[in-house]
Each structure stands twice: as C-alpha cells, then as structure tokens.
Amino acid sequence: MAKQKYQPGGTIDAVTSAELERALGRLVTALERREVRERVKDAASAATDDATGAAVIDVYQVPLGMEFRLTRLLIESNSSTFAAPFTNANGAALILRNGKVVDGVNLAAPAGIPVSWTSGSAQAPRYRNGEKVSVQLIGGPVSSVVTVTLEGDLYPDRPAASA
C-alpha cells in the first residue's frame, strides 16, 4: 500500500467497520468452501483362527470432527502371494463400519487373498467422527497373519446443509 502524506483539510481513504466485516465474511465463506483433505495410509495385522480362518481386523479410527472416505484396501496373508493366492469358495472379506457391513469381496477363485478393493472418492464408503474401519474375514487362511492396508481421504466433517 502506498503511503500518503497527511495534509490539513485532505481526505483519508480508509475502510469502515461495516466494509471490513463484509470483506471478512466473504473470506471466511471462501475458506469454508475450500476442500481441505489429507491422504491417510494405515495398516493393521491379526492372526486368523486356527480352525476357521476367521478374524476381525480394526484398521483405522476416524478422528472426531473428521470424515474419512475409504478408497483402497489391500488384504494380504503371510501364507499366500499373488502368484499363489489363497482361495475359498465359501470365504469373504467384509468391510465394516462400526461392525456393520458396508461392502465386501468374495475369496473364491480367481481372486482370493491377496486381494485389492478400490473405490472412487464420490462412491467411497464414508466414516465420520470416531467410526472404525474394520475388515472381517470369514473362511480365510487358517493359522496365518493377515495384514490389511488402507488408503483414503480425510476431510473436516461438515454438517448437512439445512433446508
């Protein structure tokens, strides 16, 4: 801003409090509308049951005041590879939100474990305010350690727009 010399009887170009309040209001609105996101990558492991191959793996808990969009899961086992996957026609890996099913993958051939699950951000399951992302294995590899790796986007949680 250029400096002006004060002259008696001259005018001063200054902002009024009402103008400043309107400008700050527009700035705050613009900042609130800006999409702020952080990429989250996390992993967790658990041993499967020796008889049934079952396990529940809690992978991530969303911080309070945030929304998480799950876009990628990779489920791996220490007893299988992409070259020699574990398969079970009666097996499944369920994606859970606080213990409730939101999606899943079948462990039948040709997929099996390891398996990759992906979703676009617009269709991704959303988890909010402390909800847990978990994977439940049914009929998985017995006596194995299964690792679930996830990726997704974390956003500030916004209340629904009022009508």
Rosetta blueprint (number, residue, H / E / L):
1 M L
2 A L
3 K L
4 Q L
5 K L
6 Y L
7 Q L
8 P L
9 G L
10 G L
11 T L
12 I L
13 D L
14 A L
15 V L
16 T L
17 S H
18 A H
19 E H
20 L H
21 E H
22 R H
23 A H
24 L H
25 G H
26 R H
27 L H
28 V H
29 T H
30 A H
31 L H
32 E H
33 R H
34 R L
35 E L
36 V L
37 R L
38 E E
39 R E
40 V E
41 K E
42 D E
43 A E
44 A E
45 S E
46 A E
47 A E
48 T L
49 D L
50 D L
51 A L
52 T L
53 G L
54 A L
55 A E
56 V E
57 I E
58 D E
59 V E
60 Y E
61 Q E
62 V L
63 P L
64 L L
65 G L
66 M E
67 E E
68 F E
69 R E
70 L E
71 T E
72 R E
73 L E
74 L E
75 I E
76 E E
77 S E
78 N L
79 S L
80 S L
81 T L
82 F L
83 A L
84 A L
85 P L
86 F E
87 T L
88 N L
89 A L
90 N L
91 G L
92 A E
93 A E
94 L E
95 I E
96 L E
97 R E
98 N L
99 G L
100 K E
101 V E
102 V E
103 D E
104 G E
105 V E
106 N E
107 L L
108 A L
109 A L
110 P L
111 A L
112 G L
113 I E
114 P L
115 V E
116 S E
117 W E
118 T E
119 S L
120 G L
121 S L
122 A L
123 Q L
124 A L
125 P L
126 R E
127 Y E
128 R E
129 N L
130 G L
131 E L
132 K E
133 V E
134 S E
135 V E
136 Q E
137 L E
138 I E
139 G L
140 G L
141 P L
142 V L
143 S L
144 S L
145 V E
146 V E
147 T E
148 V E
149 T E
150 L E
151 E E
152 G E
153 D E
154 L E
155 Y E
156 P E
157 D L
158 R L
159 P L
160 A L
161 A L
162 S L
163 A L
